[in-house]
């Protein structure tokens, strides 16, 4: 039960002296006791958190509130669902995109034209089409935001209409004005809800500039103290500015349900194969994660308003007394609370939050898991869109996506750990941050596999899947690679949260003060920059493992000088908080000067962005051969003769039981130009199969480039012949990245459209 005394007027309790021995909680493991004992012996003090900050200081804090950070999860999940829906309806289901890509194929090349111009023109044209597709996909999140704003405005207008409300009398309006905090622009306008029922509650509504409080018809019948507590709670919602944002979030959930999930499920139900059901299931999961997070936001905003109202010097314990008189939860509310679907906290939860408001500022395991799922859901779609902006380097697009996703994760996790350290919450000490980080990593893994992009093999299920289609499912990877990626993600998440908690403690996080907000914002920027390289690299490795399950993977991008430099600087940037802590121990009077702050931010920033400008000569710029475009999987090939030059190209027929089959391991790197007196290989399909089988060795090795040029010289295709001419001319110098990319893009169009 909360105390009836005024929390704002109570003196701040003095910090107790440090005990000679740490007081351990019951149930601590022997390992944690042994490790902490060694720390105590070495440093002479325990690692237990100090006493928490008082409720009045928490209410007046300048750090982002839990409601604000949890709304970031909603934005990320909603953007993922809307982006996939826009790709499906505006790109995948539109018939004009194949023709637009095929229009990039050059016609007859006049004599004397530089073959490099043909290669560059074709590559730039196809990259431009994919960029247009990416920009179209971005319309999905923007449309969702616009529809949510319009829907929220319509709902607000209906709730405030004269048909449903009427102005309150001067007595009730004066009671509302009496509880408005000092320094506010003015009291919100009070309206009374029309109706036959005798409503005793109230709710905040309106906009930031024109706030409103809608009270029930019987609100004036309550005692004076209850009316003051009721109005003070609603004014706290207006002060926190969470009314409009929550209304938009609720509208976005209904739009995702009625405008995305249900229509897509109905459209995919009659389609053959399992990919339709897999996509529908994943969309339902996205909607479920969004709904559970939204319910958590609705509950936590009530706690925030309670704490703000109770911290008012004029409250005098009225808020706690008003909550204590609330009715007990019904069995239905108990069930919804157990399922996480409750939109309003129970009486016991509200009183517990008032008694210990600092517990709301921790980082729970479910919150970490939900944040990871949101990041995993949005990364796959965002990576495809951003790589369309960086066609010369897929790795660059993944690093940029890692930075953007990392900042979204930091907006929830780093801020929560910063708040926990500011109020001396146990979640920022000991092994708790590592456990939250492990849940964060597991959530990223689950989100990446729950993404609609991981629903199945798009190029096999849909023959005309565009260039933005990709398969990110680790179910296609070998067990060893999938286990290694899973372990790396969980351990990496634990390391990140441990580092973020150490950064908050080293910087002296505080809930109030002129520098508390900017310091937390700097920590978010720093955390996102530190996450850029590891997160982008993990998803790049996962994409490689997903498409390279049955063949030797191409890991050339991981050995590049740029990646090594970036990884090294990321490591040094991550060690900066620990170095700062050690420096402050040796020099207690040292302050965090601006030069140190700039250095802390510059190291991980350079780690994320130096690889983007590094020389491309150290490794091939195109690092993702089969995952960037749709290429045939060379599991088994037929021993069929090539098509004659006069016949149009046609895709190879599927194998039958009577035809001989050759495994890919028995196929030579390049088929011989002549066999048993037949004409040289001129069919582009056979040439593309050979290019896919040879992988990067055909472009990196001088001998392989010579054989590739010899193969493509006789192929009946303008782009591939231009590639052959450039290879012959540049031998033995390294070839331009557009040359292999032109061959990859041409084989992609040939495979999907047989043209």
N, C-alpha and C positions, 0 to 999 in steps of 0.2 A: 504494500500500500504506500502511496506517495505521502509525504509529509504535508501537513496543512500549513506549515510556515512558509513564508515567502522565500523562494529560492534565490531571488535576485538580491535581497537584503541580507541574506545570511553570509557571514564572513567566510572567506575561503579557508578551508582547513589547512593547517601547516603540513608540509611534507614530513612524514615520520623519518627518524634516523634510519640509516641503512643497517639492517641486521647483520650480525657476524656470520650467520648461516642463512642460506636461502630457504624460504618456506615452500616446500614442494607440495604440489597437489596430490591428493590420493589417487592412486592408479597410474602414477608416472612410471615409465619403464626404467629398468636398471641402466640401460644404455644412456638415456637422457640424463639420469642422475649422475652417472659417471662423467659424462661429457661436461655437464654444468659444474660439477665439483672441480674438474680440472681448470675450467674457466675462472672459477672463484679463487682457486689457489694461485693461478697465474696473474690475474689482474686485481685480485683483492676485493672484488665486489660481485654480487650476484647479477644475473641477467633477468631478474623479474621486473615487470613493468611498474612504474611509479603509480601513485593513486590517480584515478581518473579526474578529468576536469569537471567543474560544477555545471549544472544544467543551464544556468544563466549564461555562462561563457559559450556553451555549445549552441544555444539559441541565437546568440549574436555573432556566430562565427562567419568568417568571410570565405570559407572553403565551400566548394559545391556540395549541396545537400544530397543525401542518398536518392531522393526522387529524381534529381537532375541527372545523375550518373546512370541510373537504371533506364532512363529514357534513351540513352545512347544504344543500349541493346535493342530496343524497339526499332530505332532508325536503321540499324544494320540489318536486322532480320527482314524488315519490310522492304528495304532496298534490294535484298537478294531475291525475294519472291517476285517483286515487280520487274526486275531486270530479266529474269528468266521468262516471265509471261510476255514481256515485250519482244524478246528474241523469238519466241515460239510463234506469236501471231504476226509480227511485223517483218520477220526475216524468214523463218523456216516455212511458214505457210503461204508465202507470197511467191508467185510464179515468175516475177520479172527479175529476181536476183540471179538465177542461172543465166539468163540471156545477157544480163549486164556483165557478168564475168566472162562469158564466151566472147563478147564483143572485144575483149582485150587481146584476143588471138590476132596476130599480124597476118596480113594478106601476103601476096607475092612480093618478095623483096626485090627492089630494082638492083641492077648490077652496079657494083661500086659502093654500095651502102655499107657502112661499118657494122659488122655483126654485133658489136657491143651495144650499139644504139637499139637494135632489135631486142636484145636481152634486157636492157635497162628499161625500155619503154613498156615491155610486157610486164615486168616485175612491178614497176611503179603503178601501172594501171590496176593490177589485181590488188595491190596493197591499198590503193585508193578506194576500191569497192569495199574492201573489208573495213576500212576506216568509216565509210558511210554507214555500213551495217552497225558498227559500234556506236556511232552517234545516234542511230535510230533506237538502239537498245537503251541508251540513256534516257530516252523519252519515257520509259516505264516508271522509274522512280520519280521523275518530275511530274508525270501525270498522276501518280498516286498522291504526291504531296498536294497538287492542285485540287484533286477531288476531295481529299481530306479537309483542306481549308474550306472549300465550298460547302461540304456537308456539315462541318462544324459551325459555319456561319448560319446555315439554315436551321440547324437544331437550336442554336442560341436565340435566333430571332423568334422561333416558335415558342421557346420556353419563356421569353420575356414579353410576349405579345399581350395586349390588353385583354384578350379573351381568356387568358390563363392567369393573369396577375392583375393586381391593383395597387396603387400607391399606399404606403403605410401611413398611419396617423402620426402627428407630431410627437406624441409621447414615446412610441416605439422608435422613431427615427432618432430622438434624443438619446435613448439608451444605446443605440448602435454607435452614435457619434462619441459617446463617453468611453468606449473601449478601443477607439482607433489609436494606434501608437503615436507618440510625439514625433513630429517631423514629417508625418505623412502629408501627401498633397491635399487630402480632404476625405471626409467619410464617404463610403460607398452609398449608393442610393438603396433604400430598403423597399422591397416589394412584398406583398402578401399574396400567397397562392390562393386562387379561387377554387372552390369545390365544396362538396358536401362534407368531406371528411374533416376531422379535427386534428390537423397536423401539428405536432409539437416541435419538429425539427426545423432545420434551415440548411441552405447550401449556398455556396458562393458561385457567382456566374458573371456574365458580362465580359468585358475586355480589360486590358491593362489601363487604358485611358478612361474607360467608362465602366468601372466595377459596379456590380450589383450583388445584393444579398437577398435571396428569396426565402422568406420565412413561412411556416405553416400558419393556417388560420387560427390555431389555438396556442401559438407560441407565447402570447401575452398572458396566458393563464398560469404560467409557471412562476416559481419564486424569483425574486429579483436576482439572487445569486446565480441561478441556473440560466436566466436570460443573458446575464453578462458573460458567463462561461461559454454559452452557445455562440453568441456574437463574436466573442474574442477568438474562438476557434475558426470561424469562417473568415474573419479578417486576417488571420494568420495564413490561410490559403491564398488570399489576395496578395499579401505581402511577399509570399514565396513565389508568386507568379506561376503557379502550377495549374491554374484552371484551364487556360486555353490550350496548353500543351497536352494535358491529359485528354481533353475533348478531341483533339486532332488524332491522338493515338487510338482512342476508341473508334473513331470514324475510319481510320486506316485498317483496323482489324476487320470491321464489317465489309470494307471494300475488298480486302484480300479474300474474304470468305465468299462473298456474292459475286465478285468480278473476276477472280482468278482461280481459286481452288475448285469451286463447283463447275464452272464452264470447262475448265481443262479436263477435269475428271470425266465429264460427260462426253467430251470430244475424244478422249483417249480410250474410253471403255471399249468401243467396237474395233479398235485397231488390233491386228494380229500380233502375236509375240508377247513377251513379258515386259517390254520396256514401258508400255502404257500403264500397266499396274504399278510398276516401280516408280514412275514419275508421279502418279496420283498419290501413292503412299508418302513420297517425300514431300509433296506439297502439303499434305495433311500434317506431317510432322512440323514443317515450317510454321504452319498456322497454329499448331499446338504450342510450340515454343513461344511464339508471339503472344498467344493468349495467356500462358502461365506467367510470362514476364510482365504483361500488362496487369494481371491480378496482383502481382507483387508490387508494382508501382502504385496501384490504388491503395494498397494496405500501408505502404511505407509513407505515402503522402499524409495519411491521417496521423501517423506517429509524429511526423515533422510538424504538423500543425498543432498537435497537442503540446509538444515541447515548447514551441514558440509562444503559445498562449499561456502556459504555466509559468514561463519565465518573465511575463509582464509584471512589473512591480505592483500593479493594481489588482493582481489576481488573488493573492492571499489564500491560496489553496482551493479556490472555487472550482478550478478545472478538475482537480482530482476528485473532489466531492461530487461533481456533476457526473463524471464517468462512473463512479462507484454506485450511483443510483440507477445505472442502466440495467436493463433486464438481462437475464442470463441467456446464453445462446441456445437456440432451438436445436433439436437433433439434426435438422437439415443443415443448419449453419455449421454444426460440428463436422458433418460429413464433408461439406465443401472445404472446410478449413484443412482437414486431413488430406484432401486431394490437391490442395494448393489452388483451389478455384475461388476462394473467398475474396471478395472485393473490399471488405471492411474488417478491421481487426476486432477481436472480441474484447469484452470488458477487462478480462484478466491480462491480455496482451497490452492493452493501452495503459493500464495501471503499472504494469511491470516496466514499460518504456518510460513512463514518467518517473518511476523510482530510480531507474538506472538508464538515463538517456544515452550514455556513452556506448551502450551495447548496440545501438542502432548504427553506429559508425564503423562497425567491423566489416570483414569480408568473409561471408559464409561460403561453404563448399558448393551449395546449389547455385549461388550467384556466380561463382567462378566457372562452374560447369556451363551455365547458360551463356556467359560471355564467350567462352571458347566455342560453343556451338554456333553462336552468331558470327564469330570471326571466320570459322570454317565454311559456313554457308555463303558468305559474301565474297570470300577470296577467289573461288573458282570463276565466278562470273566476272568479277572485277579484273582478274588477270587476263582473261580473254579480251576484254575491252581495252585495257591499257596496252597490251602487246600489239594491238592494231595501231596504236599511236607510235610504237617503236618497232617497226617491221625489220629494222636492221639488226636487232638484238633482242631475242626473246628473254635472255637473262636480265636485261635492263628493265623490261616490263614487269618481271617478277619482283625485282628489287623495289621498284616504285610501288607496286601493289603491297609488298611487305611493309613499306613505310606507312602507307595510308591505313592498312589494316592494323598495324602496330599502334598507330595513334588512336584508333578507335578502341582497341583493347586497353591502352593506357588510360583512356578517358574513364574507364570503369575500374580497372584493377589498381592502377597506380594511385588514382585519387582515393580509392577506398583504403588502401594501405597508408596513404598520407594522412587521411582522417584518423585512422586507427592509432597511428603513432602520435598524432597531435593530442588525442584525448587519453593516451596511455592504455589503449585497448590491448588485451592479450593477443589478438590476431596479428599484431605487428611484431611479436616477440617469439623467441624459441623456434620450434619446428612447425608452428602453425602456418607461416607464409609458404613453406615448402609444400605442405599438404594442399593448400589452396592452389598452388602452382601446378601440382600434379593433376588436380581436377581441371584446371584451365587447359593443360595440354591434352587431356583425354577429351575435353569438349571440342577442341579444334579438330582432333582426329574424327570424332563423331560427326561434326558439322561438315567436314570435307567429304565424308562418305554419304551423308544424308542429302547432299546437294543434288539437284536435278541433273547436273552434268555427270554425276557418277551413277546414273540409273542404268546404264548399259552401253553397248557399242553403238554409237549413233550412226557411224558410217555403214554398218551392216544392217541396222534396223531400217534406216532411211537412205536409199541410194542417192538422193539428191541433197543430203545434209550439207550445209554450207561450210565455209572455212572456219566459222566460229564454233562448230561442233567439235567436241573433244570428249574423251573418256578418261575420267579421273578416278575410276574405281580401283582400289587396291586389291579387290578380289581377283583381279587378273594378274597380280604380281605374285612372285614366288613367296613361299612362306618365310624364308629367311629375310628377304628384303622388307616384307611387310612388318615382321617383328622388329627389325632394326629401326625402321622409321617410327614405329609406335613407341619404342623405348626412347628414342632420341627426342620425340616430342614431349613425352611425359617428364623426362629428366630436364629438358630445356625449360618447360614451364615452371618446374620447381626452382630452377636456378634463377629464372627471371623474377618471380615473386620474392624470393629471398633477397635478391639484389635491390628490388624496389623498396622493400621494407628497410633494408640497410641504408639506402639513400635518404629515406624520410627521417630516420633516426640521426644520421650524420648531419643532415641539414638543419636539425632542430625544428621539426614541423610543429606548428602551433595553430590552434583553431582561430585565433583572433590576432589582430595586428595589421599594420599597413602593408606588410610584406608577405603575409600568409597566402593570400590569393595568388599574387604573381609568382611566388616560389613554387606553389603547387602546379601552376601552368607551365613553368619551366621544367618541372619534373616530368610532366606529361610529354612535352616536346622531346626531352632527353630520352625517355623510355621508348617512344615511337621510333626515334632514330636508331636506338640500340637494337630494336626488334626487326628493323628493316631487312638486314642481311640474313640473319638466321631464319626468319619466317619465310622470306622469299626463296631461300635456298631449299628449305624443306619441301615446299610445294613443288618446286622445280624437280627435285629428286623423286617426289611422289608421282608426278606426271610421267617422268622417265620410267619409273618402275612399273607403272600401270600399263604402259604400252610396249614395254620391252620384256615381258615375262618369258617369252619363248625364244629369245635371241640374245646376243651379246649386247649389252647396253652401251650407249655412247656417253661416256662420262667426261668428254674433253672439256666441257665448260667448267667442271669442278677443279680442274688442274690449272686453270689460267692464272696468270700473274695478278690480274685484277681481283679475282676472288680471294687469293691469299692475302693481298694487301688489305682488302676490306675486312676479312675475318680477323686479321691481326689487330687492326684499329678498333674493331668492335670489342675485342677482348680487353684491350687497354681502357676503352671507355667504360666497360662494365666494372673494371677494378677501381675506377676513380672514387666511388663512395667509400670503399674500404681504406683506400689510401688517405682520404680526408679524415676518416675516423681515427686512424692511427696518428695522423698529424695533430689532430685536436687533443689527443691524449697526452702527447709529448709536450704540447704547448697549450695549456688550458685557456690562455687569454687570446688565442688566435681567432680571428674573425674571417668569415667567408668573403674575401675581397672580390671585387668584380673580375679581376684577372683569372682567379680560380674558377669562378662561375662560367666565364667564357671558355676556359679550357675544358671543363666538364661537358659543355655542350658541343664543342668543336670536334672532340675525338670521335664520339659515335656518329656525328653527322658526316664527318669525312669517311667513316667506315661504310656508311650507306651510300654515299654519292661519288666517292673517288672511283669505284669500279665502273661507274657510268661513263666516265670520260677517259678511261684507260685505253691504251692502244689495242686495236682489234687484231693486230698481227700476232698476238701471243696465242690466240686460239680462234677457231672458226666462230664467226658472229652468229651463225645459225646453229643453235645448240640443241634444238628439239626437232629432229627430222620427222618422225612419224606422228608426233602429238600436235604439231602446228597445222598440219593439213591432213586430209583423208588420204591415206595410201594403202594399197592392198597388203594384207597380212600374208607373208610368204610361208605359210605352214606347209602346203603341198602344191606342187606345180605339175601340170600335165606335160607329157612328151608329145606335144602337137607341133606341127610344122608351122612356120610363120605364114601370115596371109600374103598373097601376091601383091605386088605394088599397085595394081589397078583397082583392087577391091577396097572399099572403105573400111576403116578400122572398126573392129567389133570386139567386145569383151570376151575373154575366154569362157568357154562353156564349163559348167560344173562337172566334176569328175563323176564317172559312173563306175559300176563294179567291174566292168570288163576292160576298162582302159588302164594301161600301166601308170603307176604313180611313183614319183621320185620325191623323196624327202628333201627339205631345203639344205640339210647338211651334205647331201650328195651332189648338189648343184654347184657347178663352178662359179667363180666370182663373176665372170662375164661369159655369155654363151659364145661359141665360136662363130665367126662371121659366115663361114661356109661349112656345111655338113652334108656328106654323101652327095656332092655335086649339086646341091640346091643353091638357090640364089642367096645373096647376103641378107642378113636379118634387116627387114625394113618396117616391121610392125612396131608402132610406138608402144603397144602394150608389153611386148617382150622386152623392149629396152627399159621400160619403167620397172618391170619386175627385176631386171638385173641391177638397176640403180638402187632399188630398195634392198636387195640382197647384199650389195657391196657396201652400203652405208657410207660413212665418212672417209673410208680409205680410198675411195675413188677420186676424192677431191684433194686430200691432203698429201698423198704420196705421188711423187712425179711419175713413177711407172704406172700407177693407177689412173692418173689423169690422161696419160697417153693412150691407154687401152679404152678409157671412156670416150675420148675424142674419136678413136677409130670406130667404136660401136655406133656413136651417134651420127657419124658422118653420112651413113647410108640410110638413116631413118626417114621415113616419109612424114616429116613434120618440120615446119619452119623454125619454131623456137628451139627444138633440140638440135637442128643442124647449125643454128647460130651459136648455141652453146659449144658445139664441137669446134667451130671455127675459132672461137675465143680461146678455147683450151689449147688448140694447136699453136696459136699465136703467142700465148703467154708462157708456154713451156720454156725453161723450167721454173720461171718466177711464180710466186703465189698468185692465185686467181682472185678476182674480186668476189665479194660475198654475194653479189647479185647473180653470179653464174650458177652455182649450185642451187640457189633459191629459185631461179627461173625454171630449172629442170624439175624441182620439187612441185612448184605450183602448176607446171604444165601436166605432170603426171596426176596431180590431184584432180584437175578438170577432166582429164581423160578418163580417170577411174569413175568419177561421179556422173558424168554426162556422156561418156563414150564419144566425145568430139574433141 
